[in-house]
Amino acid sequence: MTADTINGLFEAFASLMILNHARVLYRDKLVRGISIVSVMFFFAWGVWNLYYYPTLGQMFSFWCGIAVVIANATWTGMLLFYSYRK
């Protein structure tokens, strides 16, 4: 396996884990113990990767990175929604 494939698989698995966070948040509809600053940092890192991976020629990581950014944007939006819904 190439480094791109291994990294892309990590990215793909990360997107599934982030979607699991969103699933649990949807079920509980309650935000506790989450720092929006940390979430925004990792969201920004994901967006950076969408620029960075193509410069390295790592297109599998890029495509899986899109899934991470979409999942993180969904979860971040849900965090904000449920945080201010009260």
C-alpha positions as CSV (number, residue, x, y, z in Angstrom):
1,M,0.0,0.0,0.0
2,T,1.1,3.5,-0.7
3,A,1.3,6.3,1.9
4,D,-1.6,8.0,0.1
5,T,-3.8,4.9,0.4
6,I,-3.0,4.4,4.1
7,N,-3.5,8.1,4.9
8,G,-6.7,8.1,2.8
9,L,-8.1,5.2,4.8
10,F,-7.4,7.0,8.0
11,E,-9.3,10.0,6.6
12,A,-12.2,7.8,5.5
13,F,-12.3,6.2,9.0
14,A,-12.1,9.6,10.6
15,S,-15.2,10.8,8.7
16,L,-17.1,7.8,9.9
17,M,-16.1,8.5,13.5
18,I,-17.1,12.2,13.1
19,L,-20.5,11.1,11.7
20,N,-20.9,8.8,14.8
21,H,-20.4,12.0,16.9
22,A,-23.2,13.6,14.9
23,R,-25.4,10.5,15.3
24,V,-25.0,10.6,19.1
25,L,-25.6,14.3,19.2
26,Y,-28.8,13.9,17.1
27,R,-30.0,11.2,19.5
28,D,-29.2,13.1,22.7
29,K,-29.8,16.7,21.4
30,L,-27.5,17.8,24.2
31,V,-24.0,19.3,24.0
32,R,-21.8,18.9,27.1
33,G,-18.0,19.0,27.4
34,I,-17.2,20.0,23.9
35,S,-15.0,23.0,23.1
36,I,-16.1,24.7,19.9
37,V,-12.6,26.1,19.6
38,S,-11.2,22.6,19.3
39,V,-13.8,21.6,16.8
40,M,-13.2,24.6,14.7
41,F,-9.4,23.9,14.8
42,F,-9.9,20.4,13.4
43,F,-12.4,21.7,10.9
44,A,-9.8,24.2,9.7
45,W,-7.2,21.5,9.5
46,G,-9.5,19.4,7.3
47,V,-10.0,22.4,5.0
48,W,-6.2,22.9,4.8
49,N,-5.8,19.3,3.9
50,L,-8.0,19.8,0.8
51,Y,-5.3,22.2,-0.4
52,Y,-2.3,20.3,0.9
53,Y,-3.0,16.8,-0.4
54,P,-3.2,17.7,-4.1
55,T,0.1,19.6,-3.8
56,L,1.6,16.2,-2.6
57,G,-0.2,14.3,-5.4
58,Q,-2.2,12.4,-2.8
59,M,-5.5,12.3,-4.5
60,F,-7.0,9.4,-2.5
61,S,-6.3,11.3,0.7
62,F,-7.9,14.4,-0.9
63,W,-11.1,12.6,-1.8
64,C,-11.4,11.0,1.6
65,G,-10.5,14.4,3.1
66,I,-13.6,15.9,1.5
67,A,-15.6,13.3,3.5
68,V,-13.9,14.5,6.7
69,V,-14.7,18.2,5.9
70,I,-18.4,17.4,5.1
71,A,-18.8,15.3,8.2
72,N,-17.0,17.9,10.4
73,A,-19.2,20.7,8.9
74,T,-22.3,18.7,9.7
75,W,-21.2,18.0,13.2
76,T,-20.1,21.6,13.8
77,G,-23.4,22.9,12.6
78,M,-25.3,20.5,14.9
79,L,-23.1,21.5,17.8
80,L,-23.9,25.2,17.2
81,F,-27.6,24.4,16.7
82,Y,-28.0,22.3,19.8
83,S,-25.8,24.6,21.9
84,Y,-28.0,27.7,21.3
85,R,-31.3,25.9,20.9
86,K,-32.3,26.2,24.6
